[in-house]
Amino acid sequence: MLNVKDIISTLQMVREENLDLRTVTVGINLTDCVSDDINTFKRKIYDKITRTAGQLVATCNRIERRYGIEVANKRISVSPIGVVAAPFNTEQMVEIALTLDKAANELGIDFIGGFSALVEKGMSSGDRALIDAIPQALTESRRVCSSVNVASTRAGLNMDAIIRMGQVIKEAADLTADADGLAAAKLVVFANIPQDVPFMAGAYLGIGEADAVVSVGVSGPGVVKAALERAIAEEEHMDLSRAADVIKQTAARLTRAGELVGREVANILQLPFGIVDLSLAPTPNRNDSVGEIFEAIGLQAIGSPGSTAFLAMLNDAVKKGGAFASSHVGGLSGAFIPVCEDLTIAESAANGTLSLEKLEAMTAVCSVGLDMVALPGDTSAEMLSAIIADEMAIGVINKKTTAARLIPAPGKKAGDHVVFGGLLGEGPVMAVNMGNQENRFVRLGGRIPAPIQSLVN
Amino acid sequence: MNKVLISVLGNDQPGILATVATVINQRQGNIENLSQTLLHTVFGALLLVDIPEQETPESLQQALQEASASMGLNITVHPWHEQIADWHQNKPEIQPYIISAIGPDRQGLVAEVASQLFKHGVNISNLQAIFKGGKNPMENVMVFEIDVPRATNMDELREALAEIANRLDLEISVQHRKIFESVSTILT
């Protein structure tokens, strides 16, 4: 016999607090598809993707009904195309992106990630061709996501790659000027990219991974907010240690739900189960916002003083709860603070409570980085690179993942509103200090050496 | 040894089990198994008892009634032969599900849901309700724990329940039990 209170609290999480599985992501290894003939390669990757994940959507729908928990998105991540498609040129890379898009369309999934390159120490010809292809590939495809790892604690910062990424982001945004620079919203620049993130736009399947693997991304900022609000209202001796406990326990429960569904999907698809990525990933809806958790704990708004301290505690408590509930927690696991995807964070940015500088400080203690940040259209490519370099340095020194998903919205100025639609949301254009100027520091290029922290052997 | 099944109903108060168990003990009976429950302030218990050859259900019942006269209990002793119902004897392979009906109490809710479950070959293993009244739907919930045989068509069952939900203006969901177990039980 189950305790009726437990049943009700689970029902409440699903019904009122937006507990869902943000994504079930099937990672598909494409290394066995390599060829130096573009048509052969395209045919092989299309066949392998559609064959391996052919039943993904139907299976998720079945499991969704069985457990009464929504699987919001079904996705695919593939081996980094910069590696498996190394012989091809830029034009052919675009064709490959369109093939991935076609496969995603055929499967009925929302995003496919892995149009990616790993260039933290240097760029091979395949990586270069892929990076050059990104603007056009993300403009012409709908569901393809791209990520480029430009730095790591072991390798330092590849500043030449960072310079190039500033230009690529700019080009991608300009090619989709009619949609506020949408293509740039599907591109993330990383330091220390994890091999097994199921979340977009950063999902790709690492080279050290199996032939195919199922991973899940849980979410549930609304559940954490509600748990904190209840504890604050009902408990007499509420302090931050107790709040950390509440977050930890809630995170553990979310993780368990995710692992159950993930394992079941993996089982039906006859694929190994990879990891649960327990991340508080918001959607642009009320009751599904990370910013609201900040208000629940007593901060005026996300961005006000105290925000970094609370985010550090939140991120840590989420990880601890997740690690206790599952032995295979991976990916980013923590709290995301994407501006445009989160209603409350977008509001804070719009009314000036949250500046780009405060956001950067907060990324030092969140699980990702500067995510879904719309910037003025006249921000120079060099300044974009400089912002990326700052963000990457935080990750490299702190041995953590950091990322930058920056969208210089063509024709827009600070304070204007941009709309990307769907999960990508909408929000304000944030001001960049001296954003339209040149940056001679970045222009020096080369590599910022790996920090002393890298010498751990 | 013969077996009897004793039911004890009444207002909850200290001493019910002490009184009942003492009488059984004095008359050389042995409690083999028991289950008790509380519905708000109402006490209910079922006891499976081994009694000696010379004992009869009637005389045991009389002794229990006399001993508990001041407590206002309703005690019945039934003769019991261990016959196991066909369902339990030839139990089909089942999947455990939880049905939750959220919203104010409606006359006929249990009858309608239970009848549909019966029609679809489903057994109710437990039924709990919380009706606190008021506007918060989560404070008015009825929870059926059910065993669904493999032969049951879940789509048809869901449809039948959705029809009831629609007519009685309730939210009814059917979820596999595992989700509640994994979310609620962190340490197993």
Chai-1 contact restraints between the chains, C-beta under 6 A:
chainA,res_idxA,chainB,res_idxB,connection_type,confidence,min_distance_angstrom,max_distance_angstrom,comment,restraint_id
A,M1,B,N126,contact,1.0,0.0,6.0,A-B,restraint_1
A,L2,B,F180,contact,1.0,0.0,6.0,A-B,restraint_2
A,V4,B,Q128,contact,1.0,0.0,6.0,A-B,restraint_3
A,V4,B,V143,contact,1.0,0.0,6.0,A-B,restraint_4
A,D6,B,S184,contact,1.0,0.0,6.0,A-B,restraint_5
A,I7,B,V143,contact,1.0,0.0,6.0,A-B,restraint_6
A,I7,B,F180,contact,1.0,0.0,6.0,A-B,restraint_7
A,I8,B,M138,contact,1.0,0.0,6.0,A-B,restraint_8
A,I8,B,V141,contact,1.0,0.0,6.0,A-B,restraint_9
A,T10,B,F180,contact,1.0,0.0,6.0,A-B,restraint_10
A,T10,B,V183,contact,1.0,0.0,6.0,A-B,restraint_11
A,L11,B,S100,contact,1.0,0.0,6.0,A-B,restraint_12
A,Q12,B,M138,contact,1.0,0.0,6.0,A-B,restraint_13
A,R66,B,H176,contact,1.0,0.0,6.0,A-B,restraint_14
A,Y67,B,Q175,contact,1.0,0.0,6.0,A-B,restraint_15
A,Y67,B,H176,contact,1.0,0.0,6.0,A-B,restraint_16
A,Y67,B,I179,contact,1.0,0.0,6.0,A-B,restraint_17
A,G68,B,S173,contact,1.0,0.0,6.0,A-B,restraint_18
A,G68,B,Q175,contact,1.0,0.0,6.0,A-B,restraint_19
A,A252,B,I186,contact,1.0,0.0,6.0,A-B,restraint_20
A,R253,B,V183,contact,1.0,0.0,6.0,A-B,restraint_21
A,R256,B,S182,contact,1.0,0.0,6.0,A-B,restraint_22
A,R256,B,V183,contact,1.0,0.0,6.0,A-B,restraint_23
A,A257,B,V183,contact,1.0,0.0,6.0,A-B,restraint_24
A,L260,B,S182,contact,1.0,0.0,6.0,A-B,restraint_25
